[in-house]
Amino acid sequence: MRWIAAMFLSLGLALAFTISTSGDAEAKRKKAAPKNKLCSATTIDNKKVSFRCKASEKCCYDGLMAKGNCVPAGQVCF
């Protein structure tokens, strides 16, 4: 009888450990870096403009052309 109780206890612990580790993996996945970022700028006539860039890119806004664009992080905005 003790042998059966020990077997169920070990099975329960193994199942509990599996559930807790899968929850940790899910939490890490949710905390991953965002894929996009929201960029905003103000036009010459004080209107708000927003656009999206990838997380690895830099937000740039061309005031003369009234257009937002994204460039790689190492480049300069024109």
Legacy VTK file of the C-alpha trace (Angstrom):
# vtk DataFile Version 3.0
C-alpha trace
ASCII
DATASET POLYDATA
POINTS 78 float
0.000 0.000 0.000
2.870 2.394 0.809
4.449 1.623 -2.530
1.281 2.746 -4.401
1.022 5.926 -2.306
4.685 6.751 -2.985
4.167 6.209 -6.704
1.179 8.599 -6.817
3.093 11.178 -4.779
6.080 11.087 -7.146
3.777 11.300 -10.164
2.010 14.317 -8.645
5.308 16.080 -7.938
6.554 15.432 -11.453
3.336 16.831 -12.906
3.484 19.909 -10.664
7.098 20.566 -11.664
6.221 20.271 -15.362
3.368 22.737 -15.032
5.482 25.273 -13.123
8.367 25.167 -15.620
6.072 25.600 -18.614
4.536 28.638 -16.905
8.000 30.152 -16.433
8.793 29.679 -20.116
5.534 31.366 -21.082
6.275 34.312 -18.792
9.723 34.778 -20.360
8.206 34.697 -23.838
5.710 37.420 -22.910
8.493 39.652 -21.567
10.393 39.485 -24.860
11.355 42.733 -26.540
8.619 44.399 -28.582
8.713 43.922 -32.350
7.592 47.460 -33.220
7.673 50.854 -31.596
5.360 53.813 -31.995
7.012 56.969 -33.274
5.444 60.397 -33.099
6.325 63.840 -34.425
4.832 67.296 -34.844
4.388 68.862 -38.275
5.142 72.472 -39.146
1.505 73.423 -38.510
1.571 71.704 -35.052
-0.356 68.561 -35.989
0.610 65.291 -34.343
1.773 62.510 -36.653
2.449 58.925 -35.599
3.997 55.976 -37.403
5.589 52.644 -36.514
9.143 51.394 -36.894
10.768 48.088 -36.045
12.304 47.884 -32.586
15.817 47.823 -34.077
15.257 50.964 -36.196
15.423 54.675 -35.453
12.406 56.953 -35.970
12.966 59.884 -38.330
10.570 62.588 -39.482
11.137 64.783 -42.517
9.452 68.107 -41.820
9.732 69.382 -45.399
8.154 66.297 -46.943
5.830 65.766 -43.931
6.725 62.092 -43.884
7.910 59.716 -41.189
10.447 57.051 -42.031
12.576 54.439 -40.311
16.317 53.965 -40.679
18.672 51.365 -39.185
19.924 52.310 -35.718
23.442 53.182 -36.871
22.409 55.589 -39.623
21.682 59.320 -39.463
18.232 60.821 -40.051
17.995 63.275 -42.946
LINES 1 79
78 0 1 2 3 4 5 6 7 8 9 10 11 12 13 14 15 16 17 18 19 20 21 22 23 24 25 26 27 28 29 30 31 32 33 34 35 36 37 38 39 40 41 42 43 44 45 46 47 48 49 50 51 52 53 54 55 56 57 58 59 60 61 62 63 64 65 66 67 68 69 70 71 72 73 74 75 76 77
